[in-house]
Structure formats: structure tokens, C-alpha cells
Amino acid sequence: SQSSSKRWTLENFDIGRGLGKGKFGQVYLAREKSSRFVVAIKVLFKNQIKEAKVDHQLRREIEIQSHLRHPNILRMFGYFHDDARVYLILEYAPGGELYRLMKKQPNQRFDEPMAAKLIAQLTDALIYCHSKNVIHRDIKPENLLLGAGNSLKIADFGWSVHAPSSRRDTVCGTLDYLPPEMIAGQTHDEKVDIWSVGILSYEFLVGKPPFEAKDYDATYSNILQAPVRFPSHVSDGAKDLIIKILQRKPNRRLPLADILAHEWVVKFSKEASN
Ligand SMILES: Clc1cnc2c(Nc3ccc(N4CCOCC4)cc3)nc(-c3cccnc3)cn12
């Protein structure tokens, strides 16, 4: 369609308020002048991208995200650049960061209907990604946004690759969402995303990830060997699902299709949540 091949420039847009800060730049609300279509524009500074040696990651993020079409994956409509910056033209997510919504909940966690709905949408989006041989590798609350009706939107494909892969870049940021095979630097495949669904399912229901610890080494050790412990408020159905996903051997993890069909997900994703 015209949108993906058109030469965009900043002149095509009225820039609105800042929506938030990412690692390499700021995100702005914007409106395309001729269509009055509202978008989000993520502005990245070329010098910071070069310094961090992530320009190949950015190219891959653009290549992958602009070709994916799914209701739970944030659309990338195009991009353009000037001498100092790269601009990504993205779908505007009116609900903002899922992370913020979770922190605003009582006890900073979701109730079962809301958690199950989010897990079902995340799983559906990952089934789609894997059908295109794309693994995300960086599913965590900071990379999840909310569309209309608090629908989940996976954003930020900066770490996505085509499976299978062996990660070369050093992991920066939290280990909490990475599976044993990735932190041990082994080759990994799309089953790394299944692990992240398990970590997020736990976090949505408990309010923090299962292997969280005071420092990097303690988290590292927990991911490799710690048993998952649940507070008493977590239901048996949810515990059953999470234990079946958080299996250290990738091939033992519950496949995405079976997560969608799990009785706890089916039961609660149909219920109204508060
Ligand atoms: Cl990409 C992209 C598309 N849409 C968004 C978005 N949308 C959005 C909507 C609404 C509110 N507000 C709703 C009223 O209360 C105040 C916040 C914020 C962001 N935010 C970010 C972002 C990025 C980094 C930090 N923080 C937010 C990135 N986005």
C-alpha cells in the first residue's frame, strides 16, 4: 500500500505531546496532515544508535514490525530519517504502557479475568509471530502497550530475530524474563517466547516476576534452578498453567496453542474483568 513505500518527512505531520521516553529517544503523539490520521512517532538519535551498536537491530526491528499484521501487535506504518534522527511512524496505543496500568491496580496486580485476557492476546500474537518464523525474545511489561478497550499490543521488536538464533549481543537490562537457554548463551528457538508468557502470567497475577532477586547473580541463579513459589491467592488453575509453561527444558514447555486452550485461560478470558 502507499503508506509503506511513500517517502515520509516531518512536514507530513503535526507533532503533539510527548507520550513517553524510550531508551534511545522520545515518543510523540502526531497527526498526518492530509488524512488527519493519529499516530505515534518514535524519534531515535542516530549517534546514540551508533554508539550502542544497535543499528542492525533497528533495521531488523523496522523490517520485521512493518511486515507484521495482527490486532495485538503494534503496527509500524513506515519510517524516515534526517541527518541526526530516525523517525518510526507507529500505531498510537491510547492506553499507554501496560506496566503503568498494572501498577495502578489494587496490590499492583491484575485480577484473574484481566490476566487471562491479556495472556490469551499475548499468546495469540506470538502464535502469529512464530507462524512467520519470528521470535520476539524481549517480551516484558515495558514492551507491552494498551490499545482501545485495554487490548494488548506488543511493541518494540528491537530484539526480535528469525528463528533459530544464537544471541550475539550482550543482554542489557533485566534478566527476569529470559529463559535458562538464553542466559546460558546457548542456541535458542521460538520457545524462548513461551517462557516469557509464563513469566508474564506469573507477574500479571502476583505483581512481580517469579525469579526476581536483589541482584543480577541471584536472579541468574534463580532462573537456572529455583522452584516457582506462589502466594496463596493464586488459584490452582493458574498455578497449573504457569508450572506447565515454566519448564527449563524448552521442549517440555506447554505449546502456545495449548496455552490458549488451557481450561483456566478459557474460563477466565471470557469473564468480564473490573
Ligand atoms: Cl509507540 C507508542 C504508541 N502509543 C504509545 C503510548 N501511548 C500513550 C497513551 C496514553 C498515555 N497517557 C494516558 C493518560 O494518562 C497519561 C498517559 C501515555 C502513552 N505511549 C508510549 C510510551 C513510550 C515510552 C514511555 N511511555 C509511553 C509509546 N507509544
The ligand as an SDF file (V2000), in Angstrom:
LIG
                    3D

 29 33  0  0  0  0  0  0  0  0999 V2000
    4.9140    3.5520   20.3630 Cl  0  0  0  0  0  0  0  0  0  0  0  0
    3.5380    4.1160   21.1790 C   0  0  0  0  0  0  0  0  0  0  0  0
    2.2630    4.2010   20.6980 C   0  0  0  0  0  0  0  0  0  0  0  0
    1.4740    4.7280   21.6700 N   0  0  0  0  0  0  0  0  0  0  0  0
    2.2650    4.9500   22.7420 C   0  0  0  0  0  0  0  0  0  0  0  0
    1.9820    5.4740   24.0280 C   0  0  0  0  0  0  0  0  0  0  0  0
    0.7070    5.8520   24.3180 N   0  0  0  0  0  0  0  0  0  0  0  0
    0.2350    6.5190   25.4480 C   0  0  0  0  0  0  0  0  0  0  0  0
   -1.1280    6.6950   25.5570 C   0  0  0  0  0  0  0  0  0  0  0  0
   -1.6740    7.3570   26.6670 C   0  0  0  0  0  0  0  0  0  0  0  0
   -0.8520    7.8410   27.6800 C   0  0  0  0  0  0  0  0  0  0  0  0
   -1.3860    8.5180   28.7770 N   0  0  0  0  0  0  0  0  0  0  0  0
   -2.8280    8.3030   29.0650 C   0  0  0  0  0  0  0  0  0  0  0  0
   -3.3340    9.3160   30.0890 C   0  0  0  0  0  0  0  0  0  0  0  0
   -2.5030    9.3120   31.2440 O   0  0  0  0  0  0  0  0  0  0  0  0
   -1.1630    9.6650   30.9650 C   0  0  0  0  0  0  0  0  0  0  0  0
   -0.5330    8.6860   29.9720 C   0  0  0  0  0  0  0  0  0  0  0  0
    0.5310    7.6390   27.5600 C   0  0  0  0  0  0  0  0  0  0  0  0
    1.0730    6.9830   26.4520 C   0  0  0  0  0  0  0  0  0  0  0  0
    2.9770    5.5860   24.9330 N   0  0  0  0  0  0  0  0  0  0  0  0
    4.2420    5.1930   24.6090 C   0  0  0  0  0  0  0  0  0  0  0  0
    5.2570    5.3040   25.6370 C   0  0  0  0  0  0  0  0  0  0  0  0
    6.5890    5.0180   25.3950 C   0  0  0  0  0  0  0  0  0  0  0  0
    7.5090    5.1410   26.4270 C   0  0  0  0  0  0  0  0  0  0  0  0
    7.0850    5.5110   27.6720 C   0  0  0  0  0  0  0  0  0  0  0  0
    5.7870    5.7700   27.8890 N   0  0  0  0  0  0  0  0  0  0  0  0
    4.8870    5.6510   26.9030 C   0  0  0  0  0  0  0  0  0  0  0  0
    4.5550    4.6960   23.3630 C   0  0  0  0  0  0  0  0  0  0  0  0
    3.5510    4.5830   22.4560 N   0  0  0  0  0  0  0  0  0  0  0  0
  1  2  1  0
  2  3  2  0
  2 29  1  0
  3  4  1  0
  4  5  2  0
  5  6  1  0
  5 29  1  0
  6  7  1  0
  6 20  2  0
  7  8  1  0
  8  9  1  0
  8 19  2  0
  9 10  2  0
 10 11  1  0
 11 12  1  0
 11 18  2  0
 12 13  1  0
 12 17  1  0
 13 14  1  0
 14 15  1  0
 15 16  1  0
 16 17  1  0
 18 19  1  0
 20 21  1  0
 21 22  1  0
 21 28  2  0
 22 23  1  0
 22 27  2  0
 23 24  2  0
 24 25  1  0
 25 26  2  0
 26 27  1  0
 28 29  1  0
M  END
$$$$
